[in-house]
Amino acid sequence: MSFDYELDFDSIDFRKNPEKYRVGRGEQGVLLVEPYKSEILPEWRFKTPDHAKESSNTIYNMFLQYKEDNDFVGMDMARKFLQMGYTRARRYANYPGGKKYDDDGGINDRKIDEQKAESAAIFEATWKLAREDKDYLKRKKEHQRKYG
């Protein structure tokens, strides 16, 4: 089942109501689902490889804590933030200021920023650890079977 953008995200605590959470595709809902957004977002940084290393390690440790707490929604949200760290750093690595499109809708020329590319690689490696975690995959399948 796809991510449900029609929910009243301002009033739902997904830790208390995990049955309302849908995994969706990719990073869907990463900036909507509380209390996880408020817990993880302050730790999310990719400006430099050092920031990316610290941030991805912190978020991955949150993933592991959610796992220990038997909190699939938290695990999935941490995975989404790791994925978003990769995709955003990659965007900024390819295009100055992260602007892929010019004002006319055309694609700007790529200018590779090696520092952001390194940040992207750091997040990508950590994202893969989370998304390939056997327990995560088992819980994801169970959550989707149970709730859609």
C-alpha positions as CSV (number, residue, x, y, z in Angstrom):
1,M,0.0,0.0,0.0
2,S,1.3,3.5,-0.8
3,F,2.0,6.2,1.7
4,D,-1.2,7.9,2.9
5,Y,-0.7,11.7,2.6
6,E,-4.3,12.2,3.6
7,L,-3.7,11.5,7.3
8,D,-3.8,14.3,9.9
9,F,-0.1,14.1,10.6
10,D,-0.3,17.0,13.1
11,S,-2.4,14.9,15.5
12,I,-1.1,11.3,15.1
13,D,1.6,9.9,17.3
14,F,2.9,7.0,15.1
15,R,4.7,5.4,18.1
16,K,1.3,5.0,19.8
17,N,-0.5,4.2,16.5
18,P,1.9,2.2,14.3
19,E,-1.1,0.7,12.5
20,K,-1.6,4.0,10.7
21,Y,1.9,4.0,9.3
22,R,2.6,2.9,5.7
23,V,6.1,2.3,4.5
24,G,5.5,3.7,1.0
25,R,8.3,4.1,-1.5
26,G,11.7,5.5,-0.8
27,E,11.6,8.5,1.5
28,Q,7.9,9.1,1.5
29,G,6.7,10.8,4.7
30,V,10.2,11.3,6.1
31,L,9.3,14.8,7.2
32,L,5.8,14.1,8.4
33,V,5.8,11.1,10.7
34,E,6.1,12.1,14.4
35,P,7.6,11.7,16.9
36,Y,10.3,10.3,14.7
37,K,10.9,13.3,12.6
38,S,11.5,15.4,15.7
39,E,13.9,12.8,17.1
40,I,15.9,12.1,14.0
41,L,15.9,15.4,12.0
42,P,18.2,17.3,14.5
43,E,20.9,14.6,13.9
44,W,20.7,14.8,10.1
45,R,23.7,16.6,8.4
46,F,25.7,16.1,5.3
47,K,27.6,19.4,4.7
48,T,31.0,17.8,5.1
49,P,32.2,14.2,5.2
50,D,32.8,14.6,9.0
51,H,29.3,15.8,9.5
52,A,28.0,12.9,7.3
53,K,30.0,10.3,9.3
54,E,28.8,11.6,12.6
55,S,25.2,12.0,11.5
56,S,24.9,8.7,9.7
57,N,26.5,6.9,12.7
58,T,24.1,8.6,15.1
59,I,21.0,7.8,12.9
60,Y,22.1,4.2,12.5
61,N,22.5,3.9,16.2
62,M,19.0,5.3,16.5
63,F,17.9,2.6,14.0
64,L,19.5,-0.1,16.3
65,Q,17.8,1.4,19.4
66,Y,14.4,1.4,17.6
67,K,15.1,-2.2,16.7
68,E,15.9,-3.1,20.3
69,D,12.7,-1.3,21.4
70,N,10.8,-3.4,18.8
71,D,9.7,-0.2,17.1
72,F,9.5,-0.9,13.3
73,V,8.2,2.6,12.4
74,G,11.2,4.1,14.1
75,M,13.5,1.7,12.2
76,D,11.9,2.6,8.9
77,M,12.0,6.3,9.6
78,A,15.8,6.1,10.5
79,R,16.3,4.1,7.3
80,K,14.5,6.9,5.4
81,F,16.7,9.6,6.9
82,L,19.8,7.6,5.9
83,Q,18.4,7.3,2.4
84,M,17.6,11.0,2.3
85,G,21.2,11.8,3.5
86,Y,22.5,9.9,0.5
87,T,20.0,11.4,-2.1
88,R,20.4,15.0,-0.8
89,A,24.2,14.9,-0.5
90,R,24.3,13.4,-4.0
91,R,22.1,16.2,-5.4
92,Y,24.4,18.8,-3.8
93,A,27.4,16.9,-5.1
94,N,26.1,17.1,-8.6
95,Y,24.6,20.6,-8.7
96,P,25.8,23.8,-6.8
97,G,23.3,24.7,-4.2
98,G,21.4,21.5,-4.9
99,K,19.6,23.2,-7.8
100,K,19.2,20.6,-10.6
101,Y,16.8,22.8,-12.6
102,D,17.2,26.4,-13.8
103,D,14.4,28.9,-13.7
104,D,13.2,27.8,-17.1
105,G,12.9,24.2,-16.1
106,G,16.1,23.1,-17.9
107,I,18.7,21.0,-16.2
108,N,21.7,22.8,-14.9
109,D,25.2,21.6,-15.8
110,R,26.7,19.2,-13.3
111,K,29.7,20.4,-11.3
112,I,30.9,17.7,-9.0
113,D,31.6,18.7,-5.4
114,E,33.9,15.9,-4.2
115,Q,33.2,16.7,-0.6
116,K,29.5,16.3,-1.0
117,A,30.1,13.2,-3.1
118,E,32.1,11.7,-0.2
119,S,29.2,12.6,2.2
120,A,26.8,10.8,-0.1
121,A,29.0,7.7,-0.1
122,I,29.1,7.7,3.7
123,F,25.3,7.9,3.9
124,E,24.9,5.3,1.2
125,A,27.0,2.7,3.0
126,T,25.1,3.3,6.3
127,W,21.7,3.3,4.5
128,K,22.6,-0.1,3.0
129,L,23.3,-1.5,6.4
130,A,19.8,-0.5,7.6
131,R,17.9,-1.5,4.5
132,E,19.5,-4.9,4.2
133,D,19.2,-5.7,8.0
134,K,17.5,-9.1,8.1
135,D,15.4,-8.2,11.2
136,Y,14.4,-4.9,9.5
137,L,13.3,-6.8,6.4
138,K,11.3,-9.3,8.4
139,R,9.6,-6.6,10.4
140,K,8.9,-4.6,7.2
141,K,7.2,-7.6,5.6
142,E,5.2,-8.3,8.8
143,H,4.1,-4.6,9.1
144,Q,3.0,-4.5,5.4
145,R,1.2,-7.8,5.7
146,K,-0.6,-6.7,8.9
147,Y,-1.4,-3.0,8.0
148,G,-0.9,-2.6,4.3
